[in-house]
Amino acid sequence: MSLAAEESQSATSEAFLADALFGIQAKSKVSERAARASKARHASKRRQRIDPTTCEREYTAAELEFMQAIQAYKQSSGRMFPTWSEILEVLQGLGYEKLA
């Protein structure tokens, strides 16, 4: 084999090795990012409570009571969008009060 052929083969094998190594490093970085994203999703309690098919979550009893009270107020007053003062009235009607 000539010197030029050996150098060409050596350069080709070095290029192949570099491409293989870069590919492994790139895959490693992608898999690390995917693992971090998966871990973050599982760590988030909020995301676990939301049903992705309907964007609804499991409400607590207090949240349901408040939503039902607001809905009842809307129906009795005929107002679809109560003011903040009216919302405070609903909260006070449920027994909530600000402590000093």
Backbone bond lengths (Angstrom), bond angles and torsions (degrees), N, CA, C in turn:
res aa  C-N    CA-C-N  psi(-1)  N-CA   C-N-CA  omega(-1)  CA-C   N-CA-C  phi
1 M - - - 1.451 - - 1.522 107.49 -
2 S 1.324 116.04 140.06 1.461 119.52 -178.12 1.514 110.42 -80.03
3 L 1.312 115.58 165.51 1.463 121.80 -179.30 1.523 110.56 -64.05
4 A 1.308 117.34 -40.01 1.464 121.50 179.67 1.526 110.40 -65.02
5 A 1.320 117.41 -39.60 1.462 121.62 179.69 1.515 110.41 -66.87
6 E 1.342 116.93 -40.85 1.462 120.55 178.60 1.527 111.26 -64.53
7 E 1.342 116.70 -42.14 1.469 120.75 178.99 1.523 110.26 -64.65
8 S 1.330 116.74 -39.96 1.459 120.88 179.19 1.527 110.60 -64.69
9 Q 1.342 116.22 -42.85 1.464 120.19 179.05 1.520 110.58 -66.34
10 S 1.321 116.70 -39.36 1.467 121.31 179.04 1.526 110.40 -64.41
11 A 1.339 116.71 -43.71 1.465 120.99 179.57 1.526 110.34 -64.77
12 T 1.333 116.60 -39.16 1.460 120.87 179.30 1.522 110.71 -65.14
13 S 1.325 117.39 -44.43 1.465 119.89 -179.71 1.525 110.95 -67.80
14 E 1.343 118.04 -35.53 1.468 120.71 176.47 1.526 110.56 -65.63
15 A 1.330 116.66 -41.34 1.461 120.67 178.85 1.529 110.17 -64.56
16 F 1.342 116.52 -41.25 1.464 120.61 178.22 1.523 110.76 -62.94
17 L 1.326 116.16 -43.88 1.460 121.23 179.30 1.528 110.53 -63.19
18 A 1.329 117.21 -41.95 1.465 121.07 179.33 1.528 110.59 -64.61
19 D 1.343 116.54 -42.57 1.470 119.73 178.47 1.524 111.10 -63.30
20 A 1.321 116.36 -42.12 1.465 120.15 179.72 1.520 110.67 -64.19
21 L 1.326 116.25 -43.58 1.461 120.35 -179.73 1.525 110.56 -64.93
22 F 1.340 117.16 -43.18 1.464 120.29 179.03 1.521 110.53 -62.61
23 G 1.338 116.52 -40.55 1.464 120.06 179.11 1.512 111.83 -62.18
24 I 1.322 116.88 -40.64 1.467 120.99 178.22 1.521 110.14 -64.66
25 Q 1.343 116.23 -43.70 1.468 119.72 179.42 1.522 110.90 -64.00
26 A 1.329 117.40 -41.67 1.464 120.62 -179.64 1.525 110.29 -64.46
27 K 1.333 117.04 -42.94 1.464 120.17 178.40 1.516 110.82 -63.97
28 S 1.323 115.84 -37.60 1.463 120.48 179.68 1.525 110.45 -63.58
29 K 1.342 116.80 -43.04 1.468 120.32 179.81 1.522 110.98 -64.94
30 V 1.333 116.52 -41.04 1.466 120.61 179.70 1.521 109.92 -64.63
31 S 1.333 117.11 -44.07 1.461 119.25 -178.76 1.527 111.25 -68.04
32 E 1.338 117.99 -33.41 1.466 120.46 175.81 1.525 110.33 -63.98
33 R 1.341 116.43 -43.98 1.468 120.40 179.16 1.521 110.74 -63.41
34 A 1.313 116.85 -42.01 1.466 120.99 179.47 1.525 110.62 -64.00
35 A 1.323 116.50 -39.81 1.463 120.04 179.35 1.526 110.98 -65.64
36 R 1.343 116.90 -41.60 1.475 120.23 178.32 1.519 110.76 -63.96
37 A 1.333 117.09 -41.64 1.466 120.64 -179.89 1.522 110.73 -64.84
38 S 1.317 116.44 -42.11 1.464 120.28 178.81 1.523 110.98 -63.53
39 K 1.318 116.06 -42.87 1.466 120.53 179.41 1.528 110.59 -63.30
40 A 1.331 117.18 -40.75 1.466 120.94 179.70 1.524 110.90 -65.53
41 R 1.334 116.91 -39.56 1.467 119.86 178.80 1.520 111.03 -63.09
42 H 1.316 116.56 -41.90 1.463 119.84 -178.83 1.520 111.90 -73.46
43 A 1.320 117.67 -25.14 1.460 120.79 -179.41 1.524 111.41 -76.81
44 S 1.318 116.89 -22.73 1.458 121.13 -176.38 1.524 110.31 -80.96
45 K 1.311 116.90 112.72 1.467 121.05 179.10 1.525 110.73 -68.84
46 R 1.338 117.41 -34.65 1.450 121.81 -177.25 1.527 110.60 -60.24
47 R 1.314 116.99 -45.09 1.460 120.18 -178.44 1.522 111.76 -65.32
48 Q 1.305 117.52 -30.11 1.453 119.70 -179.30 1.517 111.37 -71.27
49 R 1.321 117.82 -24.90 1.459 120.63 -177.39 1.519 112.59 -87.12
50 I 1.323 119.19 -5.27 1.459 122.14 -177.16 1.522 109.74 -101.90
51 D 1.338 115.53 129.63 1.455 120.91 176.22 1.527 107.48 -81.98
52 P 1.333 119.46 112.78 1.464 120.51 -174.79 1.521 113.89 -65.29
53 T 1.329 118.08 -21.22 1.464 119.35 -178.57 1.520 111.90 -77.24
54 T 1.323 118.11 -28.46 1.466 120.49 -178.49 1.519 112.98 -122.57
55 C 1.324 117.34 -3.67 1.468 123.10 -177.16 1.531 111.29 60.12
56 E 1.308 116.27 24.68 1.459 120.37 176.45 1.512 108.38 -106.41
57 R 1.310 115.23 152.69 1.452 118.74 179.39 1.514 108.98 -124.14
58 E 1.300 116.10 172.01 1.454 120.92 177.54 1.527 107.77 -81.07
59 Y 1.317 116.72 117.10 1.459 121.09 -178.58 1.521 110.33 -88.85
60 T 1.330 115.47 148.84 1.458 120.14 175.87 1.525 108.52 -76.28
61 A 1.316 116.13 168.24 1.468 120.53 -179.99 1.526 110.55 -62.34
62 A 1.333 117.61 -39.91 1.468 120.97 179.83 1.527 111.06 -65.29
63 E 1.350 116.63 -39.92 1.461 119.96 178.67 1.525 110.95 -64.99
64 L 1.325 116.64 -42.76 1.467 120.23 178.45 1.524 111.33 -63.31
65 E 1.334 116.72 -41.70 1.464 120.78 178.84 1.525 110.58 -61.16
66 F 1.329 117.01 -43.09 1.463 121.15 179.60 1.531 110.90 -65.02
67 M 1.335 117.17 -45.69 1.469 120.02 -179.57 1.523 111.36 -62.67
68 Q 1.331 116.85 -39.64 1.465 120.05 178.71 1.524 110.96 -67.06
69 A 1.342 117.17 -37.79 1.465 120.53 178.52 1.526 110.64 -66.37
70 I 1.324 117.17 -40.96 1.473 120.55 177.70 1.526 109.65 -64.76
71 Q 1.321 117.24 -42.86 1.468 120.46 179.32 1.526 110.93 -62.67
72 A 1.318 117.09 -41.96 1.468 120.75 178.00 1.524 110.25 -63.43
73 Y 1.336 117.32 -39.92 1.467 120.68 178.40 1.528 110.12 -63.54
74 K 1.318 117.36 -43.61 1.463 120.99 179.74 1.526 110.70 -59.35
75 Q 1.324 116.61 -43.26 1.461 120.19 -178.42 1.520 111.63 -69.49
76 S 1.332 116.95 -39.84 1.468 118.88 -178.02 1.524 112.02 -74.18
77 S 1.331 117.84 -33.07 1.466 120.32 -177.68 1.523 112.39 -90.82
78 G 1.323 116.76 -19.10 1.457 119.73 -177.66 1.521 112.64 78.52
79 R 1.318 116.94 9.18 1.469 120.98 -179.56 1.526 109.19 -103.37
80 M 1.318 116.17 124.72 1.465 120.08 179.63 1.528 112.26 -77.89
81 F 1.331 117.00 -26.57 1.458 121.26 -176.92 1.522 109.55 -127.31
82 P 1.335 118.02 89.43 1.467 120.10 -178.81 1.530 111.43 -67.41
83 T 1.311 115.23 151.43 1.464 120.45 176.98 1.525 108.75 -75.95
84 W 1.331 116.13 170.36 1.468 119.81 177.63 1.525 110.72 -64.03
85 S 1.310 116.64 -35.69 1.468 119.65 178.04 1.523 110.53 -62.37
86 E 1.321 116.11 -41.31 1.463 119.99 178.67 1.533 111.21 -67.30
87 I 1.319 116.84 -36.23 1.466 120.02 176.78 1.522 110.06 -65.05
88 L 1.339 116.77 -40.15 1.467 119.84 176.10 1.523 110.91 -61.57
89 E 1.334 117.26 -38.67 1.470 120.83 177.01 1.531 110.49 -61.03
90 V 1.325 116.54 -42.63 1.467 120.58 178.96 1.527 109.72 -62.73
91 L 1.329 116.59 -44.41 1.468 120.32 179.05 1.527 111.56 -61.49
92 Q 1.334 116.00 -42.91 1.465 119.49 178.52 1.525 110.37 -64.86
93 G 1.331 116.27 -35.25 1.459 120.49 177.05 1.526 112.12 -64.75
94 L 1.324 116.25 -27.46 1.463 120.82 176.90 1.529 112.01 -82.22
95 G 1.336 116.17 -7.36 1.460 119.40 178.16 1.512 114.90 104.09
96 Y 1.319 117.98 3.32 1.461 120.10 178.76 1.517 109.95 -80.14
97 E 1.319 115.68 140.31 1.461 120.38 175.99 1.519 108.86 -147.29
98 K 1.321 115.34 151.57 1.460 120.82 179.72 1.519 108.88 -83.00
99 L 1.317 115.64 125.88 1.459 120.17 177.21 1.522 108.90 -93.93
100 A 1.336 115.57 140.84 1.466 119.65 -178.11 1.483 113.57 -72.52
